[in-house]
Amino acid sequence: MGSPKSGHHHDLYQIEGSLKEILSLLSEAEIDHKGLFINADAGFDSENLRQMLEKEKIIANIKTHLRNNKTAKNYINEGSI
């Protein structure tokens, strides 16, 4: 859905712009993104990305990367699903 990125960048390269581009495409197609899940590997573990997704009411299922956290956190509260 987003525009292609060169393979010479890390997973989070311009993630904010890519997410805005994807959300814009969904909006143009009249698809509501609130409540959607995003599944991503540890390469996408970023507090900024998590905050953006939370602001947009998108549920982040992102594997915790130990470079960011010394102990893994459970971000999804199973009781809320």
C-alpha positions as CSV (number, residue, x, y, z in Angstrom):
1,M,0.0,0.0,0.0
2,G,2.8,2.5,0.8
3,S,5.4,3.5,-1.7
4,P,8.5,1.2,-2.0
5,K,11.6,1.9,0.1
6,S,15.1,1.0,-0.8
7,G,16.6,-2.0,0.9
8,H,19.4,0.1,2.3
9,H,17.3,1.4,5.3
10,H,16.1,0.0,8.6
11,D,12.5,-1.0,9.2
12,L,11.6,2.3,10.9
13,Y,13.0,4.5,8.1
14,Q,10.4,7.2,7.5
15,I,7.7,5.1,9.2
16,E,5.7,8.2,10.2
17,G,5.4,9.3,6.6
18,S,4.6,5.8,5.4
19,L,1.9,5.3,8.0
20,K,0.3,8.6,7.1
21,E,0.4,7.6,3.4
22,I,-1.3,4.3,4.2
23,L,-3.9,6.0,6.4
24,S,-4.6,8.5,3.6
25,L,-5.2,5.7,1.1
26,L,-7.6,3.9,3.5
27,S,-9.4,7.2,4.0
28,E,-9.7,7.8,0.3
29,A,-11.2,4.3,-0.1
30,E,-13.6,5.1,2.7
31,I,-12.1,2.3,4.9
32,D,-12.2,3.0,8.6
33,H,-8.8,2.1,10.2
34,K,-9.9,2.4,13.8
35,G,-9.7,-0.9,15.6
36,L,-7.4,-2.6,13.0
37,F,-4.5,-4.6,14.1
38,I,-0.9,-4.2,12.9
39,N,1.3,-7.2,13.3
40,A,5.0,-6.4,13.1
41,D,8.4,-7.9,14.1
42,A,10.8,-6.5,16.6
43,G,12.4,-4.2,13.9
44,F,9.3,-2.0,14.2
45,D,9.4,-1.7,18.0
46,S,9.4,2.0,18.5
47,E,7.7,4.2,21.1
48,N,7.0,6.8,18.5
49,L,5.3,4.3,16.2
50,R,3.3,2.8,19.2
51,Q,2.1,6.3,20.1
52,M,1.1,7.1,16.5
53,L,-0.9,3.9,16.3
54,E,-2.5,4.5,19.6
55,K,-3.5,8.0,18.6
56,E,-5.1,6.6,15.4
57,K,-6.8,3.9,17.5
58,I,-4.9,1.1,15.7
59,I,-4.0,-1.9,17.9
60,A,-0.2,-2.6,17.8
61,N,0.9,-6.2,18.0
62,I,4.6,-5.5,17.8
63,K,7.2,-7.9,19.1
64,T,9.3,-6.2,21.8
65,H,12.9,-5.7,20.9
66,L,15.3,-6.1,23.8
67,R,17.4,-3.1,22.6
68,N,14.5,-0.9,23.7
69,N,13.4,-2.9,26.8
70,K,15.5,-5.1,29.1
71,T,12.4,-7.0,30.0
72,A,9.6,-7.8,27.5
73,K,6.3,-5.9,28.0
74,N,2.9,-7.3,27.1
75,Y,1.3,-4.4,25.2
76,I,-2.0,-6.1,24.5
77,N,-4.3,-6.6,27.5
78,E,-5.9,-9.9,26.7
79,G,-8.9,-8.9,28.8
80,S,-9.7,-6.0,26.4
81,I,-10.0,-8.0,23.3
